[in-house]
Amino acid sequence: MGSIISAGASFVYRYLTLTCEGSQHNGESFLRSSLNVSYNAPIFTGCTNIPGEIPMMESDVFVQSMQDMGVNFFTGVPDSILGGIIAELMNRRLYTPAVREDEAVGMAAGAYMAGKTPAVLMQNSGLGTSLNTLISLNVIYKQPCILIVSWRGQGGKDAPEHLVMGEVMPQLLDTVKIPHRTLTEKTAIEDFRWVAQTFMQRQIPVALFITKGVVKGLHP
Protein backbone atom coordinates (compact mmCIF):
# COMPACT_ATOMS: atom_id res chain seq x y z
CA MET A 1 0.00 0.00 0.00
CA GLY A 2 1.39 3.40 -0.94
CA SER A 3 0.59 6.79 0.49
CA ILE A 4 1.17 10.20 -1.01
CA ILE A 5 1.52 13.14 1.37
CA SER A 6 0.69 16.50 -0.17
CA ALA A 7 3.92 18.42 -0.63
CA GLY A 8 4.41 22.19 -0.39
CA ALA A 9 1.74 24.62 0.90
CA SER A 10 1.00 23.13 4.28
CA PHE A 11 -2.31 24.97 4.44
CA VAL A 12 -3.74 22.67 1.77
CA TYR A 13 -4.08 19.54 3.87
CA ARG A 14 -2.38 18.75 7.13
CA TYR A 15 -2.75 15.03 6.70
CA LEU A 16 -3.54 14.18 3.09
CA THR A 17 -3.09 10.68 1.76
CA LEU A 18 -4.10 9.02 -1.47
CA THR A 19 -4.09 5.32 -0.69
CA CYS A 20 -3.77 2.70 -3.39
CA GLU A 21 -3.75 -1.06 -3.13
CA GLY A 22 -1.30 -2.91 -5.30
CA SER A 23 1.91 -1.98 -7.09
CA GLN A 24 3.42 1.40 -7.99
CA HIS A 25 1.77 3.76 -10.50
CA ASN A 26 4.82 4.34 -12.69
CA GLY A 27 3.97 8.02 -12.97
CA GLU A 28 0.33 7.56 -13.97
CA SER A 29 -2.39 9.82 -12.66
CA PHE A 30 -4.08 8.20 -9.68
CA LEU A 31 -7.55 8.49 -11.24
CA ARG A 32 -6.37 6.75 -14.42
CA SER A 33 -4.73 3.86 -12.63
CA SER A 34 -6.42 0.48 -12.65
CA LEU A 35 -5.78 0.31 -8.91
CA ASN A 36 -8.36 1.13 -6.28
CA VAL A 37 -7.99 4.71 -5.10
CA SER A 38 -9.29 6.20 -1.88
CA TYR A 39 -9.07 9.85 -0.91
CA ASN A 40 -8.25 10.19 2.77
CA ALA A 41 -7.89 13.61 4.35
CA PRO A 42 -8.83 13.41 8.04
CA ILE A 43 -8.22 17.12 8.66
CA PHE A 44 -9.24 19.81 6.19
CA THR A 45 -7.57 23.17 6.88
CA GLY A 46 -7.97 25.11 3.68
CA CYS A 47 -10.86 27.44 4.48
CA THR A 48 -11.15 31.09 5.37
CA ASN A 49 -13.16 31.37 8.59
CA ILE A 50 -14.21 34.92 9.48
CA PRO A 51 -16.44 35.31 12.57
CA GLY A 52 -20.03 35.91 11.52
CA GLU A 53 -19.45 34.76 7.94
CA ILE A 54 -19.82 31.41 6.18
CA PRO A 55 -16.39 29.71 5.81
CA MET A 56 -15.01 29.70 2.26
CA MET A 57 -12.49 27.36 0.68
CA GLU A 58 -9.49 29.12 -0.83
CA SER A 59 -9.17 28.76 -4.60
CA ASP A 60 -5.61 27.44 -4.37
CA VAL A 61 -6.78 24.79 -1.92
CA PHE A 62 -9.45 23.63 -4.36
CA VAL A 63 -6.97 23.46 -7.23
CA GLN A 64 -4.42 21.60 -5.12
CA SER A 65 -7.12 19.13 -4.09
CA MET A 66 -7.84 18.41 -7.76
CA GLN A 67 -4.14 17.95 -8.49
CA ASP A 68 -3.73 15.70 -5.46
CA MET A 69 -6.44 13.47 -6.92
CA GLY A 70 -4.45 13.25 -10.13
CA VAL A 71 -6.30 15.75 -12.32
CA ASN A 72 -3.74 17.18 -14.74
CA PHE A 73 -5.73 18.76 -17.57
CA PHE A 74 -8.11 21.67 -17.00
CA THR A 75 -10.24 23.43 -19.59
CA GLY A 76 -13.50 25.31 -19.61
CA VAL A 77 -15.39 28.56 -20.08
CA PRO A 78 -15.11 31.50 -17.61
CA ASP A 79 -17.72 32.12 -14.92
CA SER A 80 -17.77 34.53 -11.99
CA ILE A 81 -18.26 31.83 -9.34
CA LEU A 82 -15.36 29.86 -10.79
CA GLY A 83 -13.21 32.94 -11.39
CA GLY A 84 -10.88 32.38 -8.45
CA ILE A 85 -10.30 28.75 -9.44
CA ILE A 86 -9.58 29.65 -13.06
CA ALA A 87 -7.20 32.44 -11.99
CA GLU A 88 -5.29 29.98 -9.81
CA LEU A 89 -5.14 27.44 -12.64
CA MET A 90 -3.77 30.12 -14.96
CA ASN A 91 -1.16 31.09 -12.37
CA ARG A 92 -0.05 27.45 -12.33
CA ARG A 93 -0.16 27.28 -16.15
CA LEU A 94 -2.65 24.44 -16.00
CA TYR A 95 -5.64 25.98 -17.80
CA THR A 96 -6.50 25.66 -21.49
CA PRO A 97 -9.42 28.02 -22.27
CA ALA A 98 -12.27 27.02 -24.56
CA VAL A 99 -14.75 29.14 -26.52
CA ARG A 100 -17.77 26.93 -25.81
CA GLU A 101 -18.57 24.27 -23.25
CA ASP A 102 -19.07 21.52 -25.82
CA GLU A 103 -15.65 22.38 -27.23
CA ALA A 104 -14.19 22.05 -23.72
CA VAL A 105 -15.82 18.63 -23.28
CA GLY A 106 -14.36 17.50 -26.61
CA MET A 107 -10.92 18.76 -25.57
CA ALA A 108 -11.24 16.84 -22.31
CA ALA A 109 -12.09 13.65 -24.23
CA GLY A 110 -9.00 14.12 -26.38
CA ALA A 111 -6.87 14.76 -23.31
CA TYR A 112 -8.17 11.56 -21.71
CA MET A 113 -7.29 9.52 -24.80
CA ALA A 114 -3.81 11.10 -24.66
CA GLY A 115 -3.32 9.83 -21.11
CA LYS A 116 -4.49 12.83 -19.08
CA THR A 117 -7.10 13.05 -16.32
CA PRO A 118 -9.32 15.98 -17.36
CA ALA A 119 -11.62 18.45 -15.64
CA VAL A 120 -14.02 20.86 -17.36
CA LEU A 121 -15.13 24.09 -15.67
CA MET A 122 -18.42 25.65 -16.70
CA GLN A 123 -21.48 27.53 -15.58
CA ASN A 124 -24.54 25.31 -15.34
CA SER A 125 -26.04 26.97 -18.42
CA GLY A 126 -23.11 25.37 -20.25
CA LEU A 127 -24.56 21.96 -19.49
CA GLY A 128 -27.27 22.78 -22.02
CA THR A 129 -24.62 23.66 -24.59
CA SER A 130 -22.54 20.54 -23.94
CA LEU A 131 -25.22 17.96 -23.14
CA ASN A 132 -25.26 16.26 -26.54
CA THR A 133 -21.46 15.98 -26.54
CA LEU A 134 -21.47 14.51 -23.04
CA ILE A 135 -24.10 11.92 -23.93
CA SER A 136 -23.02 10.94 -27.45
CA LEU A 137 -19.26 10.97 -26.79
CA ASN A 138 -18.22 10.84 -23.15
CA VAL A 139 -20.94 8.65 -21.67
CA ILE A 140 -21.38 5.96 -24.31
CA TYR A 141 -17.66 5.69 -25.13
CA LYS A 142 -16.51 5.80 -21.50
CA GLN A 143 -14.56 9.05 -21.77
CA PRO A 144 -14.59 10.26 -18.16
CA CYS A 145 -13.99 13.81 -16.99
CA ILE A 146 -14.75 15.82 -13.88
CA LEU A 147 -17.34 18.51 -14.53
CA ILE A 148 -16.80 21.44 -12.15
CA VAL A 149 -20.11 23.26 -12.51
CA SER A 150 -21.16 26.53 -10.88
CA TRP A 151 -24.77 26.35 -9.74
CA ARG A 152 -26.32 29.59 -10.93
CA GLY A 153 -30.00 30.14 -10.18
CA GLN A 154 -30.05 27.89 -7.13
CA GLY A 155 -33.13 28.51 -5.01
CA GLY A 156 -34.57 30.93 -7.57
CA LYS A 157 -32.16 33.73 -6.59
CA ASP A 158 -30.25 34.97 -9.62
CA ALA A 159 -30.65 36.73 -12.94
CA PRO A 160 -33.74 35.52 -14.86
CA GLU A 161 -31.74 33.62 -17.48
CA HIS A 162 -30.32 31.32 -14.78
CA LEU A 163 -33.53 30.37 -13.01
CA VAL A 164 -34.78 27.51 -15.20
CA MET A 165 -31.44 25.68 -15.36
CA GLY A 166 -30.84 26.43 -11.70
CA GLU A 167 -34.05 24.62 -10.82
CA VAL A 168 -33.76 21.56 -13.08
CA MET A 169 -30.00 20.90 -13.17
CA PRO A 170 -29.92 17.96 -10.70
CA GLN A 171 -32.92 16.28 -12.33
CA LEU A 172 -31.42 16.87 -15.77
CA LEU A 173 -28.21 15.05 -14.87
CA ASP A 174 -30.19 12.30 -13.15
CA THR A 175 -32.11 11.80 -16.40
CA VAL A 176 -28.96 11.38 -18.48
CA LYS A 177 -27.35 9.28 -15.73
CA ILE A 178 -24.42 11.59 -14.97
CA PRO A 179 -23.61 11.30 -11.24
CA HIS A 180 -23.35 14.55 -9.32
CA ARG A 181 -22.69 15.99 -5.88
CA THR A 182 -22.66 19.48 -4.37
CA LEU A 183 -19.44 20.67 -2.72
CA THR A 184 -19.73 22.20 0.76
CA GLU A 185 -17.06 23.32 3.19
CA LYS A 186 -18.26 20.90 5.87
CA THR A 187 -18.31 17.88 3.57
CA ALA A 188 -15.30 18.76 1.37
CA ILE A 189 -13.29 15.68 2.29
CA GLU A 190 -16.15 13.31 1.52
CA ASP A 191 -17.02 15.29 -1.63
CA PHE A 192 -13.50 14.95 -3.07
CA ARG A 193 -13.38 11.28 -2.06
CA TRP A 194 -16.71 10.68 -3.81
CA VAL A 195 -15.44 12.35 -7.00
CA ALA A 196 -12.33 10.15 -7.06
CA GLN A 197 -14.20 6.93 -6.34
CA THR A 198 -17.02 7.60 -8.81
CA PHE A 199 -14.59 8.59 -11.56
CA MET A 200 -12.65 5.36 -11.03
CA GLN A 201 -15.65 3.06 -10.76
CA ARG A 202 -17.98 4.48 -13.41
CA GLN A 203 -15.54 5.81 -16.05
CA ILE A 204 -18.04 8.45 -17.18
CA PRO A 205 -18.36 12.21 -16.57
CA VAL A 206 -18.85 13.12 -12.90
CA ALA A 207 -20.24 16.51 -11.87
CA LEU A 208 -19.24 18.52 -8.81
CA PHE A 209 -21.58 21.46 -8.23
CA ILE A 210 -20.18 24.64 -6.67
CA THR A 211 -22.53 27.25 -5.23
CA LYS A 212 -21.70 30.90 -4.65
CA GLY A 213 -19.59 31.52 -1.54
CA VAL A 214 -18.20 28.00 -1.14
CA VAL A 215 -14.92 28.61 -2.97
CA LYS A 216 -13.34 32.05 -2.76
CA GLY A 217 -13.70 33.95 -6.03
CA LEU A 218 -11.98 36.97 -7.56
CA HIS A 219 -14.44 39.38 -5.99
CA PRO A 220 -16.11 39.46 -2.54
C-alpha positions as CSV (number, residue, x, y, z in Angstrom):
1,M,0.0,0.0,0.0
2,G,1.4,3.4,-0.9
3,S,0.6,6.8,0.5
4,I,1.2,10.2,-1.0
5,I,1.5,13.1,1.4
6,S,0.7,16.5,-0.2
7,A,3.9,18.4,-0.6
8,G,4.4,22.2,-0.4
9,A,1.7,24.6,0.9
10,S,1.0,23.1,4.3
11,F,-2.3,25.0,4.4
12,V,-3.7,22.7,1.8
13,Y,-4.1,19.5,3.9
14,R,-2.4,18.7,7.1
15,Y,-2.8,15.0,6.7
16,L,-3.5,14.2,3.1
17,T,-3.1,10.7,1.8
18,L,-4.1,9.0,-1.5
19,T,-4.1,5.3,-0.7
20,C,-3.8,2.7,-3.4
21,E,-3.7,-1.1,-3.1
22,G,-1.3,-2.9,-5.3
23,S,1.9,-2.0,-7.1
24,Q,3.4,1.4,-8.0
25,H,1.8,3.8,-10.5
26,N,4.8,4.3,-12.7
27,G,4.0,8.0,-13.0
28,E,0.3,7.6,-14.0
29,S,-2.4,9.8,-12.7
30,F,-4.1,8.2,-9.7
31,L,-7.5,8.5,-11.2
32,R,-6.4,6.8,-14.4
33,S,-4.7,3.9,-12.6
34,S,-6.4,0.5,-12.6
35,L,-5.8,0.3,-8.9
36,N,-8.4,1.1,-6.3
37,V,-8.0,4.7,-5.1
38,S,-9.3,6.2,-1.9
39,Y,-9.1,9.9,-0.9
40,N,-8.3,10.2,2.8
41,A,-7.9,13.6,4.4
42,P,-8.8,13.4,8.0
43,I,-8.2,17.1,8.7
44,F,-9.2,19.8,6.2
45,T,-7.6,23.2,6.9
46,G,-8.0,25.1,3.7
47,C,-10.9,27.4,4.5
48,T,-11.1,31.1,5.4
49,N,-13.2,31.4,8.6
50,I,-14.2,34.9,9.5
51,P,-16.4,35.3,12.6
52,G,-20.0,35.9,11.5
53,E,-19.5,34.8,7.9
54,I,-19.8,31.4,6.2
55,P,-16.4,29.7,5.8
56,M,-15.0,29.7,2.3
57,M,-12.5,27.4,0.7
58,E,-9.5,29.1,-0.8
59,S,-9.2,28.8,-4.6
60,D,-5.6,27.4,-4.4
61,V,-6.8,24.8,-1.9
62,F,-9.5,23.6,-4.4
63,V,-7.0,23.5,-7.2
64,Q,-4.4,21.6,-5.1
65,S,-7.1,19.1,-4.1
66,M,-7.8,18.4,-7.8
67,Q,-4.1,18.0,-8.5
68,D,-3.7,15.7,-5.5
69,M,-6.4,13.5,-6.9
70,G,-4.5,13.2,-10.1
71,V,-6.3,15.8,-12.3
72,N,-3.7,17.2,-14.7
73,F,-5.7,18.8,-17.6
74,F,-8.1,21.7,-17.0
75,T,-10.2,23.4,-19.6
76,G,-13.5,25.3,-19.6
77,V,-15.4,28.6,-20.1
78,P,-15.1,31.5,-17.6
79,D,-17.7,32.1,-14.9
80,S,-17.8,34.5,-12.0
81,I,-18.3,31.8,-9.3
82,L,-15.4,29.9,-10.8
83,G,-13.2,32.9,-11.4
84,G,-10.9,32.4,-8.4
85,I,-10.3,28.7,-9.4
86,I,-9.6,29.7,-13.1
87,A,-7.2,32.4,-12.0
88,E,-5.3,30.0,-9.8
89,L,-5.1,27.4,-12.6
90,M,-3.8,30.1,-15.0
91,N,-1.2,31.1,-12.4
92,R,-0.1,27.4,-12.3
93,R,-0.2,27.3,-16.1
94,L,-2.7,24.4,-16.0
95,Y,-5.6,26.0,-17.8
96,T,-6.5,25.7,-21.5
97,P,-9.4,28.0,-22.3
98,A,-12.3,27.0,-24.6
99,V,-14.7,29.1,-26.5
100,R,-17.8,26.9,-25.8
101,E,-18.6,24.3,-23.2
102,D,-19.1,21.5,-25.8
103,E,-15.7,22.4,-27.2
104,A,-14.2,22.0,-23.7
105,V,-15.8,18.6,-23.3
106,G,-14.4,17.5,-26.6
107,M,-10.9,18.8,-25.6
108,A,-11.2,16.8,-22.3
109,A,-12.1,13.6,-24.2
110,G,-9.0,14.1,-26.4
111,A,-6.9,14.8,-23.3
112,Y,-8.2,11.6,-21.7
113,M,-7.3,9.5,-24.8
114,A,-3.8,11.1,-24.7
115,G,-3.3,9.8,-21.1
116,K,-4.5,12.8,-19.1
117,T,-7.1,13.1,-16.3
118,P,-9.3,16.0,-17.4
119,A,-11.6,18.4,-15.6
120,V,-14.0,20.9,-17.4
121,L,-15.1,24.1,-15.7
122,M,-18.4,25.6,-16.7
123,Q,-21.5,27.5,-15.6
124,N,-24.5,25.3,-15.3
125,S,-26.0,27.0,-18.4
126,G,-23.1,25.4,-20.3
127,L,-24.6,22.0,-19.5
128,G,-27.3,22.8,-22.0
129,T,-24.6,23.7,-24.6
130,S,-22.5,20.5,-23.9
131,L,-25.2,18.0,-23.1
132,N,-25.3,16.3,-26.5
133,T,-21.5,16.0,-26.5
134,L,-21.5,14.5,-23.0
135,I,-24.1,11.9,-23.9
136,S,-23.0,10.9,-27.5
137,L,-19.3,11.0,-26.8
138,N,-18.2,10.8,-23.1
139,V,-20.9,8.7,-21.7
140,I,-21.4,6.0,-24.3
141,Y,-17.7,5.7,-25.1
142,K,-16.5,5.8,-21.5
143,Q,-14.6,9.0,-21.8
144,P,-14.6,10.3,-18.2
145,C,-14.0,13.8,-17.0
146,I,-14.7,15.8,-13.9
147,L,-17.3,18.5,-14.5
148,I,-16.8,21.4,-12.2
149,V,-20.1,23.3,-12.5
150,S,-21.2,26.5,-10.9
151,W,-24.8,26.3,-9.7
152,R,-26.3,29.6,-10.9
153,G,-30.0,30.1,-10.2
154,Q,-30.1,27.9,-7.1
155,G,-33.1,28.5,-5.0
156,G,-34.6,30.9,-7.6
157,K,-32.2,33.7,-6.6
158,D,-30.3,35.0,-9.6
159,A,-30.6,36.7,-12.9
160,P,-33.7,35.5,-14.9
161,E,-31.7,33.6,-17.5
162,H,-30.3,31.3,-14.8
163,L,-33.5,30.4,-13.0
164,V,-34.8,27.5,-15.2
165,M,-31.4,25.7,-15.4
166,G,-30.8,26.4,-11.7
167,E,-34.1,24.6,-10.8
168,V,-33.8,21.6,-13.1
169,M,-30.0,20.9,-13.2
170,P,-29.9,18.0,-10.7
171,Q,-32.9,16.3,-12.3
172,L,-31.4,16.9,-15.8
173,L,-28.2,15.0,-14.9
174,D,-30.2,12.3,-13.2
175,T,-32.1,11.8,-16.4
176,V,-29.0,11.4,-18.5
177,K,-27.4,9.3,-15.7
178,I,-24.4,11.6,-15.0
179,P,-23.6,11.3,-11.2
180,H,-23.3,14.6,-9.3
181,R,-22.7,16.0,-5.9
182,T,-22.7,19.5,-4.4
183,L,-19.4,20.7,-2.7
184,T,-19.7,22.2,0.8
185,E,-17.1,23.3,3.2
186,K,-18.3,20.9,5.9
187,T,-18.3,17.9,3.6
188,A,-15.3,18.8,1.4
189,I,-13.3,15.7,2.3
190,E,-16.1,13.3,1.5
191,D,-17.0,15.3,-1.6
192,F,-13.5,14.9,-3.1
193,R,-13.4,11.3,-2.1
194,W,-16.7,10.7,-3.8
195,V,-15.4,12.3,-7.0
196,A,-12.3,10.2,-7.1
197,Q,-14.2,6.9,-6.3
198,T,-17.0,7.6,-8.8
199,F,-14.6,8.6,-11.6
200,M,-12.6,5.4,-11.0
201,Q,-15.7,3.1,-10.8
202,R,-18.0,4.5,-13.4
203,Q,-15.5,5.8,-16.0
204,I,-18.0,8.4,-17.2
205,P,-18.4,12.2,-16.6
206,V,-18.8,13.1,-12.9
207,A,-20.2,16.5,-11.9
208,L,-19.2,18.5,-8.8
209,F,-21.6,21.5,-8.2
210,I,-20.2,24.6,-6.7
211,T,-22.5,27.2,-5.2
212,K,-21.7,30.9,-4.7
213,G,-19.6,31.5,-1.5
214,V,-18.2,28.0,-1.1
215,V,-14.9,28.6,-3.0
216,K,-13.3,32.1,-2.8
217,G,-13.7,34.0,-6.0
218,L,-12.0,37.0,-7.6
219,H,-14.4,39.4,-6.0
220,P,-16.1,39.5,-2.5
